[in-house]
Amino acid sequence: GGAGATCAVTVSDPSYLTLSKTELSVMFGKTSSLSVSNLPDGASVSWSADEKNIVSLSPSGTGNANCTVKGVTAGKSVTVTAASAPDITSSVASGGSVTFDESKFNSACTEVYGNKLNYVTFTLPSSSRGTLYYNYSNGTYDQKVSESTKYYYGGGVFKSALSKVSFVAEPDYSGKVTISYSAVDTSGYSYTGAVAITVSEPTGSIEFSG
């Protein structure tokens, strides 16, 4: 599904004014309407949004306005809460490694705002379940992933590439691992998401001798 936003709308005194809605649920890029009732004769309403890059309010007749969601960050008079991206799923055997597919991150990004992904930062998983490495291959790696490092879609000169991030599961762990991340798209909008990894026990026969 597409991204949505919730707009908490406030109106200044006088208290006898009544808003048609005190909360709007609006899909990104879509428009919903607001109106004020109990206006005295000859009175008018001035509509405004503190975060104009998020929500635009355009008058539509006396006491009416159209509210269009343009982007998502924290607002003031209008508060917008972004929908998070859909989970990115993956699987790996205990003790094994899986390299993140950056195209999945980009697809999740486009579902939020319709824009391409710029970069992500990760919240590190519990070390008892596994570790994130950069440029991992057969037990060797450049470095561990850092929470402060930005990992870019498509990489680039002097930029850490998202496609080189790998998760290595602990040999004695099986179950679910959820790795949270924060992302910014190419238009500068931010959102959150998660990588859901299923860690399975190794399969195969075990031979005993003695």
N, C-alpha and C positions, 0 to 999 in steps of 0.2 A: 504494500500500500504506500501511498504518498505520505509526505510529512504533514503534520498539522501543527496548529498553535492554539493556545488558549489565551484570550485577551481579557484581562480584568479591567473593566472600564469604570472610571470614577467621574463624578461631576461635582463642581464646586457649589457652595451655598448659592441661592437659598434652598432650604430643605424641601420646599413644596414641589420642586421639579422631580419628575419621575422618568427614569430611563426605561426604554422598552426591554432592555436586557442588561444585566450586570456582568454577564460573562458571555464571551463569544468563542465558539470552537470553529476555527477557520482553517481550511487546508492551505498550505503554502501556495501563493500565487492566486488564491481565490478571494472573493469579496463577499462580505455580509453587511447587513444594514443595521443602523441604530436610529432611534428617535427619542425625542424628549416631549413629554406631555405636560399639561398644566402650565403652559407658557402664558403670561399676561398678554393682553392685546398690544401689538406693536413691538413685543420683545423678540430678540433673535438669539441664536446660540452660536458661540464660537467654539469650533472643534480644534483640538490640537493633540499631538502625540510627542512625548519627550524624546522618543527614539524614532526619528523620522526615517531612518534606514531600515526599520523593522516594519512599522505600520504606517500606512498613509490614510488620512481621514479627509474625505472630500465632501463638502456640503451638497445636499441633494434635497433642496426645498427647505422651508422654514422648520427648524427643529429636527432635521434629518441629516444623516451622513452615511457614506459608504466607507467601510473599514476594510482595507486590503492589506493582507500579510505579504510583505516583501522580503523579509529576512527574519532571523531568529537570534536574539541575544536578550539579556536582561533589560527590562524597561522600567519606567517609573510610573507615570500616570497610566500608561498602558503596559501591562506585564505580559510578556510572551514566553511560554515555555516550549522549547523545541521537542519534537519527537526524536527519540534516539534511533540510531541506525539498526537494521536487522542484524541478528547475530551472524557471525562468520563461523562456519562449522568445519571441523577437521578431525582426523583420527590418527592415532599412532600406537604402536605396541610399547609396552613397558621397556624402558631402556633405549627406545628408538628415537629417531629425530624426524621432524616434519618442517619443511621450509614453507613459510607463509606465501600464499598466492596473492600477489598485490592486486591482481585483477578483481578478486573477490572484495577487497577493501574499496576499490574504486566503484564497483557495482553498488555496494552498500551506500557509498557516498552519494551517488546519483539518485538513489531512492529518497534521500533526505531533502536535498535542495535542487537536484537536477544538474548539479555542477560536478566537474571532475575533482578528484582528490588532489590535495597538495602534499600534506604530510600528516603523520600521526606520532603520538608519544604513547608509551606503554606504561601501565602499572604492573610492576613485576609480580609474577606468581610466587606462591610459597615455595621455597627451595626444597621442601619435603616432597613436592609433587613434580618439580621440573625446573628448568632454567632456560632463559632466552639468551641465545648467542647471536653474534654477528659474523657472517661468513663462515658458518660451521661446515665441516666436512670430515667425516670419519674420525671424530675425536679431536680434531684440531680446529681452531677458530682464531679470529683476529682479536675479539674482545667480547665480554659479556654486554648484553644490551643495558643501556642506562635509561632511567626514567626521565632524565633531563635532555636526552638526545632526540632530535627530530628525524624521523625516517621517512624519506620522500618517495612518493609514487613516481617511478621512472628514474630515480636516482639523479645523478648530475654531478658536475664538477664541484668538489669539496662538499658534497652532500651524501649523507648515509642513505643507502638504498633500502627501501622497504622489502624488496625482493630478496635481500640477503639476510633477513631475520629468520631464525629457526628456533623451534622449541624442542628441547631434549628432555624426555620424560625420565624420571628416576627409575632405576631397575626394579625396585620393590614397591612401586606404586601402580595401582590401576583404579580407574574411576573417571570422574569428570574434573576438568580444569577449566576455569573461566578466567580469561585474561582481559581486563578492561583496558580501553584505550581512549584517548581524546584525539580528535581530528580537526583539521582545517581544510576547507575546500579552496578552489582557485579563485573564488570571489571573496575569500576572507571570512566566511561564515564557519562557526565551530559547532561541534556536536560530539556526542559520546557514543561508544559502541563496545562490543565485546567479542572476543574469539572464544568459542566453546569447543574444547578439545576432549574427545573421548579417548582415554588411555586404556587399552585392552591388555590382558595377560598374554604373553607370548604363546604361540601355538606350535605344535610339533611334538614328536615323541621323545621320551627320556629313557635312555638305556642304563640299566644298572649292571655292574659287574662285580664279581667277588667270589 
